[in-house]
Amino acid sequence: MTRIRRGYIARRRRTKIRLFASSFRGARSRLTRTIIQQKIRALVSSHRDRDRQKRDFRRLWITRINAVIREKEVSYSYCLFINNLYKKELLLNRKILAQIAILNRNCLYMISNEIIKKIG
């Protein structure tokens, strides 16, 4: 029986998988079966960590806003500030407020003072 040469499709598929894993170390970049397992693991991790990243940034923004607001007045806190923002229907998200808190604290103080005056 004559030997049949395999086509190029399987080789092309493996080459494509190897390109994904070219930065991995050891067998994870050389052995096809290990590459496939590692690729699945990498994609699962990246999907999970995208959600975690959103969570972590939100926590960071809240911490920054709270730190700047507590500097000025002792009794004023983040939760009161956000509550008063919603009462006055000022639609500023936490990311923007955190950037204002870092770059221009006086502006955040002005916003909080205006809210306190109108509520109180």
Phi, psi and omega in degrees: 000135182279153181280136180257127177279134179287157179283187186265353188293314180295321180295322179294320178297316180294322178298319179296320178294320180294327177297324178296322187260018185294336181269355179285163184254148173068219183296339181293346176248000185241320186267128189300314183295319179292323178299317182297316179298318182291326178294317178299315181297318180295319181291322177296316181296318182293323178294316179296318186284340173295319176293319180295325180296318177300317180298315183294319180294321178299317177299320180296315180297317180297318180297317180296315180298314182298318181297317182289322182291322181288341178298318188283308182236141183287320187275350183269136183227176182299314185296321176294320180298312181294320178299316179292326176299316180292325178296320180275000178060038173270113186266077174247124181279171187292329179296312180295317179298321179292323177293320176297320181298323181280311189279325186214084184296324182299325178295318178294321176298319179297317179298313182294322179295319178296320180294318180297318180297316183288324179285313184280000000 
